[in-house]
C-alpha cells in the first residue's frame, strides 16, 4: 500500500514539474511573440530608406546640370533616395522648395544657395527640424551649416591670374567677375589679387575695369566687353568669372576680330570652353572634377543621415559668424597642352565633342 502511495506521489511530482516547464516555455514564447516583437514604427525605421533633399539655386550653367546628375546617381548607387528641386535663380522659390523638401521628411539637405545671405533662412528652417545641412560648392553665410564642401576657390582665382601673369608682362587687363550674391566670386577675387596686386601697383598691368555680372549672365559679359572695344580701348587679357562669362566675352571679341589675340581665362571646364581652348580662342580653364565632389557629398550626406561622425574633415571656414567644417578639393589648371590627360582622360567630356570643330 505504501509503495502505491509513493508511486502516485512521484508521478504527481513529475507531472507537476512537466507542467511548470511547459508553463515557463509558454510564457517565454508569448514574450518572444508579443513583448520582443518590434513595433510597426520600429520596423518602419529599420526599413526606411535614407532620403536626401537637393536644392539647386540654378541650372542655367552647364556645370550645375553635371552636378545634379552625378549627385543623383551617386546617392542612388549608395541605396538612398534623393529629391532634386531647382530654384531658377529665385531666392523666394528656393525657400519654398526647401520647405517642400522638409515636409517630405528628408534626412539631410544639400543646398546650392542662390544668394549667399538669403539662403540662411532655409538653413535655419532645416536645422530647427533637426535636418543636417550641406552647403554644396557655394557657402551660405552666417548660417552655421553642418558641412561646406567645395573646391579651393581662392586657388582657382590664383590659377586663372597666374595663367595671365605668366604670359602678360605688360598690358591692359579687364576682369568680369560673377554675381555678388555668390560667395565663390569673393573667394576668386582674393585669389586674383594675391597674384596680380603687385603688378597692378607697379603699373606693369593696367586694370582697365573690374565688373560684376548679375546672376552670372553671359549677356552682361558680352555687353561690357563690347562697350570697351567700341571705345577703342585695347584689352590684352580678360579674366572671366567662369566659362559661361568667357563665352560672352569671346563672342564680343570675335565680332571685333580679336578672338585668339586677347588672352581669356575662365573656370568650370564647360564643353564650349574646352572647344575654344583647342581652337585657340580661350587660353585656359580651371577644371574641377565634379565626380569627386559629388561622390564625397553623397557619401558624407548618408553618413550624416545615419548619425555617423565625419572623421575626415580637417579644415574649417568662417561663414561670417561661425567656423564650419570644410571639405576642400583641389582644382586643376587646363591648357591646350594638358587637356587630353586631364578632362578627356577622366571622361568629363568626350574626345569627339571637344575636337568637333578642330580636324
C-alpha positions in Angstrom: 0.0 0.0 0.0 2.8 2.3 0.9 4.5 1.6 -2.4 1.4 2.6 -4.3 1.2 5.9 -2.5 4.9 6.5 -3.2 4.4 5.8 -6.9 1.4 8.1 -7.1 3.4 10.8 -5.2 6.4 10.5 -7.6 4.0 10.6 -10.7 2.3 13.7 -9.2 5.7 15.4 -8.7 6.9 14.5 -12.2 3.6 15.8 -13.8 3.9 19.0 -11.8 7.4 19.5 -12.9 6.4 19.0 -16.6 3.5 21.4 -16.2 5.9 24.0 -14.7 8.4 23.6 -17.6 5.5 23.8 -20.1 4.2 26.9 -18.4 7.6 28.6 -18.4 8.1 27.7 -22.1 4.7 29.1 -22.9 5.4 32.4 -21.1 8.8 32.7 -22.8 7.1 32.1 -26.2 4.5 34.7 -25.5 7.2 37.2 -24.5 9.1 36.5 -27.7 6.0 36.9 -29.9 4.5 39.9 -28.2 6.9 41.7 -26.0 10.1 41.4 -28.0 8.3 41.9 -31.4 9.3 45.3 -32.9 6.5 47.8 -33.2 5.4 48.9 -36.6 7.2 52.2 -36.1 10.4 50.3 -35.2 10.0 48.1 -38.3 9.4 51.2 -40.5 12.5 52.9 -39.0 14.6 49.8 -39.7 13.5 49.5 -43.3 13.2 53.3 -44.0 15.4 54.4 -46.9 17.5 57.5 -46.3 16.1 60.5 -48.1 18.2 63.4 -49.3 16.9 66.7 -50.4 19.0 68.6 -53.0 18.1 72.3 -53.6 19.9 74.0 -56.5 19.9 77.7 -56.9 20.2 77.4 -60.7 20.6 75.0 -63.6 21.4 77.7 -66.2 25.1 76.9 -66.3 26.3 73.6 -67.8 28.3 72.6 -64.7 25.2 72.6 -62.4 23.5 70.1 -64.7 26.5 67.8 -64.3 26.5 68.3 -60.5 22.8 67.4 -60.4 23.1 64.3 -62.5 26.2 63.0 -60.8 25.0 63.6 -57.2 21.7 61.9 -58.0 23.5 58.9 -59.5 25.9 58.6 -56.5 23.1 58.8 -53.9 21.1 56.2 -55.6 24.2 53.9 -56.0 24.6 54.1 -52.2 21.0 52.9 -51.7 19.3 56.2 -50.7 16.6 58.3 -52.3 17.0 61.9 -53.5 14.6 64.7 -54.4 16.0 67.5 -56.5 14.5 70.9 -56.9 15.8 73.9 -58.9 15.0 77.5 -57.9 15.9 79.1 -61.3 17.8 82.0 -59.6 14.8 82.9 -57.4 15.5 83.3 -53.7 11.9 83.0 -52.6 11.4 79.9 -54.8 14.4 78.3 -53.2 13.0 79.0 -49.7 9.6 77.5 -50.7 11.3 74.5 -52.2 13.3 73.8 -49.1 10.1 74.0 -47.1 8.6 71.4 -49.5 11.6 69.1 -49.1 11.4 69.3 -45.3 7.7 68.5 -45.5 8.8 65.2 -47.2 10.8 64.2 -44.2 14.3 64.4 -45.7 17.2 63.3 -43.6 19.8 65.7 -45.0 19.5 68.9 -47.1 22.2 69.6 -49.7 21.9 73.2 -50.8 23.5 75.3 -53.6 22.4 78.7 -52.4 21.1 81.2 -55.0 22.1 84.0 -52.6 24.8 83.7 -50.0 22.9 85.6 -47.4 19.2 84.9 -48.1 19.6 81.1 -48.1 20.4 81.3 -44.4 16.7 81.3 -43.7 16.3 78.0 -45.4 19.3 76.6 -43.5 17.7 77.8 -40.2 14.4 76.0 -41.1 16.2 72.8 -41.7 18.2 72.9 -38.5 15.1 73.6 -36.5 13.7 70.3 -37.7 16.9 68.5 -36.9 17.9 68.1 -40.5 21.6 68.3 -41.3 22.7 70.8 -44.0 25.5 70.5 -46.5 26.4 73.8 -48.3 27.4 72.5 -51.8 30.1 74.4 -53.6 28.7 77.8 -52.6 28.8 78.8 -48.9 25.7 80.1 -47.1 27.0 82.9 -44.9 26.1 83.3 -41.2 24.2 80.1 -41.1 26.4 77.5 -39.3 25.8 74.7 -41.9 26.9 71.3 -40.8 29.3 71.0 -43.7 30.7 73.1 -46.6 32.1 71.1 -49.4 33.8 72.8 -52.4 37.0 73.2 -54.4 39.6 75.7 -53.1 38.1 78.8 -54.8 40.9 81.1 -53.8 43.3 78.7 -55.5 41.0 78.7 -58.6 41.4 82.5 -58.7 45.2 82.2 -58.3 45.4 79.7 -61.2 43.5 82.0 -63.5 45.6 85.0 -62.6 48.8 83.0 -62.9 47.9 82.0 -66.4 47.6 85.7 -67.3 50.6 86.9 -65.4 52.9 84.3 -66.9 52.0 85.5 -70.5 51.4 89.2 -70.0 54.5 91.1 -68.8 52.8 94.4 -69.6 49.3 95.4 -70.8 45.7 96.1 -70.1 43.5 93.7 -68.1 39.7 93.5 -67.8 38.1 91.4 -65.1 34.5 90.4 -65.3 33.5 88.6 -62.1 30.4 86.6 -61.4 27.5 87.5 -59.2 28.0 89.4 -56.0 25.3 87.1 -54.5 27.7 84.2 -54.7 30.5 83.8 -52.1 32.7 82.0 -54.6 33.1 85.2 -56.5 34.6 86.9 -53.5 36.9 84.0 -52.9 38.1 84.0 -56.5 38.9 87.7 -56.2 41.1 87.0 -53.1 43.0 84.6 -55.4 43.3 87.1 -58.3 44.5 89.8 -56.0 47.1 87.6 -54.4 48.8 87.1 -57.7 48.1 90.4 -59.5 48.3 93.2 -56.9 52.0 93.8 -57.1 51.9 94.0 -60.9 48.9 96.4 -60.8 50.6 98.6 -58.2 53.9 98.8 -60.1 52.0 99.6 -63.3 53.1 96.6 -65.4 49.4 95.5 -65.6 46.8 98.2 -66.1 43.4 97.2 -64.7 41.0 98.7 -67.2 37.9 97.8 -65.1 36.5 95.2 -62.8 32.9 94.3 -63.4 30.4 92.1 -61.6 27.9 90.1 -63.8 24.4 89.8 -62.2 23.3 86.2 -62.0 26.5 85.2 -63.9 24.8 86.4 -67.1 27.0 85.9 -70.2 25.0 88.7 -71.9 26.4 91.1 -69.4 29.9 89.9 -70.1 29.3 90.4 -73.8 27.9 93.9 -73.5 30.7 95.1 -71.1 33.4 93.7 -73.3 31.8 95.1 -76.4 31.5 98.5 -74.7 35.2 98.8 -74.1 36.1 97.5 -77.6 33.7 100.0 -79.1 35.5 102.8 -77.3 38.8 101.6 -78.9 40.2 100.5 -75.5 43.0 98.0 -76.1 42.4 94.9 -74.0 45.3 92.4 -73.8 43.8 89.9 -71.3 40.4 89.2 -69.6 39.7 87.2 -66.5 36.2 85.7 -66.7 34.5 84.6 -63.5 33.5 81.3 -65.2 33.4 79.8 -68.7 29.8 81.0 -69.3 31.0 84.6 -68.9 34.0 83.7 -71.1 31.6 82.6 -73.8 30.0 86.1 -73.9 33.4 87.8 -73.8 34.8 85.7 -76.7 31.7 86.4 -78.7 32.3 90.1 -78.4 36.0 89.7 -79.2 35.0 87.7 -82.3 32.8 90.5 -83.6 35.8 92.8 -83.3 38.1 90.1 -84.9 40.2 89.8 -81.7 39.3 86.2 -80.7 42.6 84.4 -80.1 44.6 87.6 -79.7 43.2 88.7 -76.3 44.0 86.2 -73.6 40.9 84.9 -71.9 40.7 82.6 -68.9 37.7 81.0 -67.1 36.7 78.1 -64.9 34.4 75.0 -64.8 35.7 73.3 -68.0 32.5 73.7 -69.9 32.4 71.8 -73.2 32.3 75.0 -75.2 35.3 76.3 -73.3 37.3 73.2 -74.0 36.4 73.5 -77.7 37.6 77.1 -77.6 40.8 76.1 -75.9 41.7 73.6 -78.7 40.6 76.2 -81.3 42.8 78.8 -79.6 40.3 81.5 -78.7 40.4 80.7 -74.9 43.7 80.3 -73.1 42.7 78.1 -70.2 40.0 76.9 -67.8 40.2 75.6 -64.3 38.9 72.0 -64.2 37.1 71.0 -61.0 36.5 67.2 -61.1 32.8 67.2 -60.2 32.6 63.5 -59.8 35.0 63.7 -56.8 32.9 66.5 -55.3 29.6 64.6 -55.9 30.9 61.3 -54.6 32.2 62.9 -51.4 29.0 64.8 -50.9 26.8 61.7 -51.4 28.9 59.6 -49.1 29.0 62.2 -46.3 25.3 63.0 -46.6 24.5 59.4 -46.0 27.0 59.2 -43.1 25.3 62.3 -41.6 21.8 60.8 -42.1 23.0 57.7 -40.1 24.3 59.9 -37.3 27.9 58.9 -38.0 30.8 61.3 -37.3 32.7 62.7 -40.2 36.2 61.9 -39.3 38.0 63.0 -42.5 37.2 66.8 -42.2 40.5 68.5 -41.5 39.6 72.2 -42.3 37.2 74.8 -41.2 36.0 78.0 -42.9 34.4 81.1 -41.4 31.0 81.9 -42.7 31.0 85.4 -41.2 29.8 84.2 -37.8 30.8 80.6 -37.3 33.7 78.3 -38.2 32.1 75.5 -40.1 33.6 72.1 -41.2 35.1 72.5 -44.7 35.9 69.6 -47.1 38.1 71.1 -49.7 39.2 69.6 -53.1 42.0 70.8 -55.4 41.3 72.4 -58.8 43.4 71.7 -61.9 44.5 74.3 -64.5 43.9 73.1 -68.0 45.5 74.4 -71.2 45.6 73.0 -74.7 48.7 71.0 -73.8 47.2 69.0 -70.9 43.5 68.9 -71.8 43.7 65.3 -73.1 45.4 64.0 -70.0 43.0 65.7 -67.6 39.5 66.4 -68.8 39.4 63.7 -71.6 41.2 61.1 -69.5 38.6 61.5 -66.7 35.8 61.2 -69.2 34.5 64.6 -68.2 33.9 65.3 -71.9 34.3 63.0 -74.9 37.1 63.4 -77.4 34.8 63.8 -80.4 32.9 66.5 -78.7 35.9 68.6 -77.7 37.6 68.3 -81.1 34.4 68.5 -83.1 35.4 71.8 -84.7 39.1 71.0 -85.0 40.3 68.5 -87.5 
